[in-house]
Amino acid sequence: TGGFSTYNASVGHFSSPYLQWVIILFMFLSGANFALHYLALTGHPGAFLRDPEFRFYVLITLGASALVVLFLSGASLYPHLEERIRAATFQVVSILTTTGFATEDYEKWPYAAQFLLLLLMFVGGCAGSTGGAMKNVRLLVLCRHVGHELFLLLHPRAVVPIRLGTQALEPRLVSAIGAFFSLYVGIVALATLGVCALGVDVLTAFSGTVCTLGNVGPGLGQVGPAENFSALPGGAKWIYSLAMLMGRLELFTVAVLLHPACWRK
Protein backbone atom coordinates (compact mmCIF):
# COMPACT_ATOMS: atom_id res chain seq x y z
CA THR A 1 0.00 0.00 0.00
CA GLY A 2 2.90 2.38 -0.63
CA GLY A 3 1.43 3.48 -3.94
CA PHE A 4 4.58 4.65 -5.69
CA SER A 5 5.23 3.54 -9.24
CA THR A 6 8.28 3.68 -11.51
CA TYR A 7 6.16 5.41 -14.19
CA ASN A 8 4.16 8.65 -14.25
CA ALA A 9 1.10 6.74 -15.44
CA SER A 10 1.37 4.48 -12.37
CA VAL A 11 0.00 0.95 -12.93
CA GLY A 12 -1.86 2.21 -16.01
CA HIS A 13 1.48 2.28 -17.85
CA PHE A 14 1.54 -1.51 -18.16
CA SER A 15 -1.93 -1.93 -19.73
CA SER A 16 -2.10 -5.48 -18.39
CA PRO A 17 -5.47 -6.79 -17.11
CA TYR A 18 -3.71 -9.70 -15.38
CA LEU A 19 -1.31 -7.36 -13.56
CA GLN A 20 -4.13 -5.08 -12.48
CA TRP A 21 -6.22 -7.94 -11.04
CA VAL A 22 -3.20 -9.26 -9.12
CA ILE A 23 -2.58 -5.79 -7.66
CA ILE A 24 -6.28 -5.42 -6.80
CA LEU A 25 -6.11 -8.66 -4.81
CA PHE A 26 -3.02 -7.71 -2.85
CA MET A 27 -4.17 -4.13 -2.23
CA PHE A 28 -7.37 -5.59 -0.78
CA LEU A 29 -5.45 -8.07 1.39
CA SER A 30 -3.13 -5.32 2.62
CA GLY A 31 -6.14 -3.26 3.67
CA ALA A 32 -7.38 -6.07 5.94
CA ASN A 33 -6.34 -6.64 9.54
CA PHE A 34 -3.01 -8.50 9.52
CA ALA A 35 -4.02 -10.39 12.65
CA LEU A 36 -6.64 -12.11 10.50
CA HIS A 37 -3.96 -13.13 8.00
CA TYR A 38 -1.97 -14.63 10.86
CA LEU A 39 -4.99 -16.57 12.10
CA ALA A 40 -5.72 -17.82 8.58
CA LEU A 41 -2.11 -18.95 8.09
CA THR A 42 -2.15 -20.80 11.43
CA GLY A 43 -5.20 -22.88 10.54
CA HIS A 44 -8.15 -20.56 11.26
CA PRO A 45 -9.34 -19.21 7.87
CA GLY A 46 -12.84 -18.74 9.24
CA ALA A 47 -11.54 -15.77 11.26
CA PHE A 48 -12.15 -13.56 8.24
CA LEU A 49 -15.87 -14.26 8.11
CA ARG A 50 -16.24 -14.06 11.88
CA ASP A 51 -14.71 -10.59 12.05
CA PRO A 52 -17.40 -7.87 11.78
CA GLU A 53 -14.94 -5.25 10.56
CA PHE A 54 -13.75 -7.47 7.70
CA ARG A 55 -17.34 -8.16 6.64
CA PHE A 56 -17.99 -4.41 6.71
CA TYR A 57 -14.82 -3.87 4.64
CA VAL A 58 -15.95 -6.42 2.04
CA LEU A 59 -19.42 -4.85 1.91
CA ILE A 60 -18.02 -1.36 1.28
CA THR A 61 -15.60 -2.66 -1.38
CA LEU A 62 -18.22 -4.63 -3.29
CA GLY A 63 -20.93 -2.00 -2.91
CA ALA A 64 -18.73 0.93 -3.98
CA SER A 65 -17.31 -1.05 -6.93
CA ALA A 66 -20.81 -2.00 -8.10
CA LEU A 67 -21.99 1.62 -7.86
CA VAL A 68 -19.01 2.92 -9.85
CA VAL A 69 -19.62 0.26 -12.52
CA LEU A 70 -23.24 1.41 -12.66
CA PHE A 71 -22.22 5.06 -12.98
CA LEU A 72 -19.74 4.21 -15.74
CA SER A 73 -22.30 2.20 -17.70
CA GLY A 74 -23.84 5.37 -19.07
CA ALA A 75 -20.57 7.15 -19.81
CA SER A 76 -19.48 5.13 -22.90
CA LEU A 77 -15.87 5.16 -21.69
CA TYR A 78 -15.42 1.39 -21.57
CA PRO A 79 -17.05 -0.70 -24.31
CA HIS A 80 -16.38 -4.03 -22.58
CA LEU A 81 -17.94 -5.00 -19.25
CA GLU A 82 -14.75 -6.61 -17.89
CA GLU A 83 -12.79 -3.43 -18.61
CA ARG A 84 -15.40 -1.35 -16.81
CA ILE A 85 -15.46 -3.67 -13.79
CA ARG A 86 -11.66 -3.76 -13.62
CA ALA A 87 -11.29 0.04 -13.86
CA ALA A 88 -13.94 0.63 -11.19
CA THR A 89 -12.68 -2.06 -8.82
CA PHE A 90 -9.04 -1.00 -9.13
CA GLN A 91 -9.73 2.64 -8.25
CA VAL A 92 -12.15 1.76 -5.45
CA VAL A 93 -9.73 -0.67 -3.80
CA SER A 94 -6.73 1.62 -4.33
CA ILE A 95 -8.44 4.59 -2.68
CA LEU A 96 -10.18 2.56 0.02
CA THR A 97 -6.90 0.97 1.09
CA THR A 98 -5.11 4.35 0.75
CA THR A 99 -2.63 2.82 -1.69
CA GLY A 100 -2.58 5.55 -4.32
CA PHE A 101 -2.04 3.48 -7.46
CA ALA A 102 -4.03 4.53 -10.52
CA THR A 103 -4.92 2.98 -13.85
CA GLU A 104 -7.38 5.62 -15.05
CA ASP A 105 -7.89 9.37 -14.87
CA TYR A 106 -11.08 9.13 -12.84
CA GLU A 107 -11.65 12.89 -13.19
CA LYS A 108 -13.06 12.00 -16.62
CA TRP A 109 -15.65 9.78 -14.93
CA PRO A 110 -19.21 10.94 -14.07
CA TYR A 111 -19.45 13.26 -11.07
CA ALA A 112 -21.29 10.65 -9.00
CA ALA A 113 -18.37 8.24 -9.37
CA GLN A 114 -15.88 10.95 -8.42
CA PHE A 115 -17.88 11.90 -5.34
CA LEU A 116 -18.09 8.27 -4.24
CA LEU A 117 -14.31 7.95 -4.54
CA LEU A 118 -13.98 11.13 -2.48
CA LEU A 119 -16.12 9.59 0.27
CA LEU A 120 -13.97 6.45 0.25
CA MET A 121 -10.94 8.62 1.04
CA PHE A 122 -12.43 9.11 4.53
CA VAL A 123 -12.82 5.37 5.13
CA GLY A 124 -9.41 3.76 4.69
CA GLY A 125 -8.38 0.21 5.56
CA CYS A 126 -9.10 -1.96 8.57
CA ALA A 127 -7.55 -1.58 12.00
CA GLY A 128 -4.28 -3.50 12.11
CA SER A 129 -3.64 -2.96 8.40
CA THR A 130 -1.17 -0.79 6.51
CA GLY A 131 -3.97 1.51 5.32
CA GLY A 132 -4.60 5.03 6.55
CA ALA A 133 -7.65 7.31 6.97
CA MET A 134 -10.31 6.71 9.64
CA LYS A 135 -10.38 2.87 9.53
CA ASN A 136 -13.42 0.69 8.91
CA VAL A 137 -13.90 -0.33 12.53
CA ARG A 138 -14.47 3.26 13.65
CA LEU A 139 -17.09 3.83 10.96
CA LEU A 140 -18.74 0.53 11.83
CA VAL A 141 -18.99 1.54 15.49
CA LEU A 142 -20.38 4.94 14.51
CA CYS A 143 -23.02 3.23 12.36
CA ARG A 144 -23.90 0.95 15.26
CA HIS A 145 -24.09 3.99 17.53
CA VAL A 146 -26.56 5.72 15.19
CA GLY A 147 -28.69 2.58 15.06
CA HIS A 148 -28.49 2.29 18.85
CA GLU A 149 -29.72 5.86 19.33
CA LEU A 150 -32.63 5.28 16.94
CA PHE A 151 -33.55 2.14 18.88
CA LEU A 152 -33.49 4.06 22.18
CA LEU A 153 -35.81 6.70 20.73
CA LEU A 154 -38.33 3.95 20.05
CA HIS A 155 -37.61 2.06 23.30
CA PRO A 156 -36.43 4.67 25.84
CA ARG A 157 -36.50 2.22 28.78
CA ALA A 158 -34.36 -0.40 27.05
CA VAL A 159 -30.85 -1.15 28.30
CA VAL A 160 -29.02 -2.52 25.27
CA PRO A 161 -25.25 -2.16 24.79
CA ILE A 162 -23.61 -1.42 21.46
CA ARG A 163 -22.01 -4.62 20.23
CA LEU A 164 -19.24 -5.38 17.78
CA GLY A 165 -19.70 -9.04 16.99
CA THR A 166 -20.23 -10.74 20.35
CA GLN A 167 -18.38 -8.07 22.31
CA ALA A 168 -20.28 -5.34 24.15
CA LEU A 169 -18.48 -2.03 23.74
CA GLU A 170 -17.76 0.21 26.68
CA PRO A 171 -19.51 3.62 26.45
CA ARG A 172 -16.10 5.25 26.97
CA LEU A 173 -14.79 3.58 23.81
CA VAL A 174 -17.81 4.63 21.75
CA SER A 175 -17.41 8.19 23.05
CA ALA A 176 -13.71 8.20 22.08
CA ILE A 177 -14.54 7.10 18.54
CA GLY A 178 -17.14 9.85 18.27
CA ALA A 179 -14.56 12.38 19.48
CA PHE A 180 -12.05 11.06 16.92
CA PHE A 181 -14.59 11.51 14.12
CA SER A 182 -15.34 15.07 15.26
CA LEU A 183 -11.63 15.88 15.43
CA TYR A 184 -11.04 14.37 11.98
CA VAL A 185 -13.83 16.41 10.38
CA GLY A 186 -12.68 19.55 12.20
CA ILE A 187 -9.12 19.20 10.93
CA VAL A 188 -10.40 18.63 7.38
CA ALA A 189 -12.45 21.83 7.65
CA LEU A 190 -9.62 23.96 9.08
CA ALA A 191 -6.98 22.67 6.65
CA THR A 192 -9.32 23.18 3.69
CA LEU A 193 -10.02 26.73 4.86
CA GLY A 194 -6.30 27.42 5.18
CA VAL A 195 -5.53 26.13 1.67
CA CYS A 196 -8.47 28.06 0.18
CA ALA A 197 -7.12 31.23 1.82
CA LEU A 198 -3.98 30.77 -0.30
CA GLY A 199 -6.02 31.02 -3.50
CA VAL A 200 -6.57 27.31 -4.22
CA ASP A 201 -10.02 26.31 -5.52
CA VAL A 202 -12.41 24.57 -3.13
CA LEU A 203 -12.40 21.15 -4.85
CA THR A 204 -8.61 20.93 -4.90
CA ALA A 205 -8.30 22.24 -1.34
CA PHE A 206 -10.92 19.87 0.09
CA SER A 207 -9.87 16.72 -1.78
CA GLY A 208 -6.20 17.51 -1.16
CA THR A 209 -6.86 17.76 2.57
CA VAL A 210 -8.86 14.54 2.67
CA CYS A 211 -6.31 12.56 0.66
CA THR A 212 -3.29 13.86 2.60
CA LEU A 213 -4.85 13.45 6.04
CA GLY A 214 -5.85 9.92 5.05
CA ASN A 215 -2.51 9.30 3.25
CA VAL A 216 -4.49 8.30 0.15
CA GLY A 217 -2.36 9.77 -2.64
CA PRO A 218 -4.30 11.29 -5.57
CA GLY A 219 -7.29 13.53 -5.02
CA LEU A 220 -9.44 15.65 -7.33
CA GLY A 221 -8.99 18.97 -9.11
CA GLN A 222 -5.37 20.08 -9.40
CA VAL A 223 -4.22 17.04 -7.38
CA GLY A 224 -6.05 14.40 -9.40
CA PRO A 225 -4.54 11.11 -10.63
CA ALA A 226 -3.13 12.77 -13.76
CA GLU A 227 -1.59 15.69 -11.80
CA ASN A 228 0.41 16.18 -8.60
CA PHE A 229 0.94 18.69 -5.79
CA SER A 230 3.90 20.52 -7.37
CA ALA A 231 1.84 23.43 -8.76
CA LEU A 232 0.31 24.34 -5.38
CA PRO A 233 1.57 27.30 -3.31
CA GLY A 234 4.31 26.63 -0.76
CA GLY A 235 1.94 27.33 2.14
CA ALA A 236 -0.48 24.68 0.90
CA LYS A 237 2.36 22.15 0.76
CA TRP A 238 3.24 22.90 4.39
CA ILE A 239 -0.40 22.41 5.42
CA TYR A 240 -0.64 19.14 3.52
CA SER A 241 2.70 17.96 4.92
CA LEU A 242 1.37 18.55 8.43
CA ALA A 243 -1.86 16.75 7.51
CA MET A 244 0.09 13.70 6.30
CA LEU A 245 2.07 13.58 9.54
CA MET A 246 -1.04 13.95 11.68
CA GLY A 247 -2.85 11.27 9.70
CA ARG A 248 -0.05 8.75 10.21
CA LEU A 249 0.70 9.58 13.85
CA GLU A 250 -2.99 9.36 14.82
CA LEU A 251 -4.84 12.59 15.56
CA PHE A 252 -5.16 12.20 19.33
CA THR A 253 -1.40 11.68 19.63
CA VAL A 254 -0.71 15.00 17.93
CA ALA A 255 -3.57 16.75 19.75
CA VAL A 256 -2.21 15.63 23.14
CA LEU A 257 1.27 16.91 22.26
CA LEU A 258 -0.20 20.29 21.34
CA HIS A 259 -2.41 20.47 24.43
CA PRO A 260 -1.15 23.01 27.03
CA ALA A 261 -1.69 20.53 29.87
CA CYS A 262 0.91 18.24 28.30
CA TRP A 263 3.65 20.82 28.94
CA ARG A 264 2.72 21.76 32.49
CA LYS A 265 4.73 20.33 35.36
N, C-alpha and C positions, 0 to 999 in steps of 0.2 A: 504493500500500500504506500510505497514511496512516491510513485507517480511520475518520476522523471523518465524521459526517453532520450535516446541518442539522436533523434530527429525532431525537427520543428513540428512536423505533422503528427507527432506522438505515435501511437500504435496504428493510426490511419495510414502511415507511410507504407506499411507492409502489404496492405490490401489482401490479407489472408483470412478468410472466414474461419479456418481451423485455428489459427493463432488467436483470433479474437475470442472464440468460444473457450479455449483453454485459459486465457487471461480472465474471462468472466468468471469461470469456475474458481480460480484461485483468489481473485479479488473477493468473491463472496465468502470463501472459506476464511480468508484473513480478516473479514469483518465480523466473524463469529467469535464467541468466547473461547479462548484457547484452552481453558479448563475442560470444555466439552470435547475438544480434540484429544486431549490426554485420556479422558475417560473412554472415548471410542477406541483409541489405540490400545488400551489396557483391558479390552474385552467387554465394554459397556456401550455399544453403539446406540442403544435406546435412550441414552442421556440427552441426545439432541431433541427428540420428540417430547421428552418429559420436561424440558426447560421452557417455561412460558416466554422468556425473552426471545429465545431462538425461534419459537413459533411466530411471535410477533414480527420478528425480523424477516422471516420467510413471507409472511402475509404482506408486509409493506413492499418487499422486493417484487413479488408476483403481481400485486395490485397496481403498483406504480408502472411496472413494465407493460402490463395490459392496457392501462390508460394511455400511455404514450403511443403504443401501437395503434390504438383507436384514433388518437388525435392525428397521427401521421397518415392514416388510411385515406383521409380526404385531401392530403397535400400533394399527391402525385410526385413525391420525391423518390420513392422506392417502388419500382414496378413489381418486384418479387416479394412475396410474403416473408420468406426466410430472411431476406436482406433487411426488411422493415423490423422484424422481431429482433434480429441481431443488433441493429443500430440502437433500438430503444433499450434493450436489455443491457447492452454495454454501458451506455451513458448513465442509466439508472443505477446500476451496480457500482460504477466508478465513483459517482457522486455520493451515493449512500454510504459507501465504505470510506469516503474521503481519500480516495486514491489519487485522482487527478488525471488519469489517462483519458485520451479522447480519440475517437475514430471519425467523428463528424463535427461540423460546425453547427451545433444545435441552435444557434441564434437565427438560423434560416428555417427552423421548425415553427409550427403554429405557436401562438402566444400561450395557449393553454399548456402545451408541453413544456415550454420554457418556465412557466410559473410553477409547474409541478416539480421540475428539477430544482428550482430555487427553494421550494419547501423542503426537499430532501436534504439540502445543505444544512438544515437545522438538526436533522435526525442523527446522522452518523452511524457508526458501527455499534456492536454490542459491548457491554462492560467486559473487560478482560481481553479485548481485541486490540489490534494496532490502529483501529480507526479513531477519528477525532469527533468533534461536534458534541451534541448533548448526550448521546448514547440512547439506545432503544429502551433500556430498562427504565430510565427516568421518564420517558414519554409514556411507557406502559403504566407506570405507577400513577402518573398524572391522569391518564384516561380512566384508570380504576377509581381514582379519587373523585373525578367528575361523576362517574356512575354511582359512587357511594353517596355523594351529596344529593343526587336526584332521588335515590332510594329513601334517604332520610326525610326528604320533603314529603314523600308519600307515606312514610311510616316513621313519624317523629319519635316514637317511643322505642323503636328497635335499637338493639345494641349489637351491631354487626361490624367486625373489623375489616379493614381492607386487606385482601389476601393477594399474594403473588405465588401462584401454584398452591401448595398446601401450607405455606408459611404465612402467618398473620403478621402484618407489618406494624411496627411501633408507630404511634402518632408522631413521635419526634422525628422519625426517619421520613415520613410523608411530608412533614412540615419543612424539613431540610431540602427535600427535592423541589418543593414549591418555591422556596427561597432561591434555590439555584436557578430555576427557570426565570424568576423575576429578575435576578441579577444578569442573566444571559441576555434577556430582551433589553434590559436597561443599557447594557454595554453596547449592544448593536445600535440602539437609538442614538446614544451619545457619540459613538465613533462615526456613524453615518452623518450626523449633524456637523461634526468637525471636518469631515472630508468635503461635504457640500459647501462649507464656509470657505474652502480653498478654491471654489469655482468648478468643482467636478459635478457632473449631472447626477440626478437622484438615483437612477438605475445603476449606474456604475458604482456610486458611493455605497448604496445599500448592499448590492450583491457582492461587492468587494469586501465589505465588512463581514458579511455572513460567511463568505468562503475563506477568509483569512482567520477569523475567530474559530471556525470549525476545522481549519487546516485542510480545506477541500481541494484547492488548486484553482481551476478556472471558474469564472463567474459569468456575468452578463455585461452588456455594454462594452466599454473600452477594455474590460478585463475578461472578455469571452474566450472561448477555446481557441480561436484563431488569432488572438492578441495576447498581450502580457501587460505587466504593471509598469513598464519602463517609461511610458509617456505621461504618467501621473506626476503631479507636483511633489517636490521633496517632502513637504509636510505630510502629504497623504501616505507616502511610503513609511514615514516614521510611525504614523497612527496604525497602519496595517502591520508593521513589524511588531509593535506592542501587542496588537490583537492576536497575532500568531503565537507570541510567547505566552500570553494569558490563556489562550485556548489549550495549549499543551501542558501548562503547569497546573491546570485546574483553577477556576475562577476564585474559589474560596481561599486557596493558598495565597494568591496574589492580593486579594482583598484584605486578608488578615495581616499581611506584611505592610500594607499601606494604612492600616487602622492605627490611630494615635495610641490606643491602649497597648499595642504591641511594643511600643518604644518607651513606655513608662516603667520606671523601676518599682 
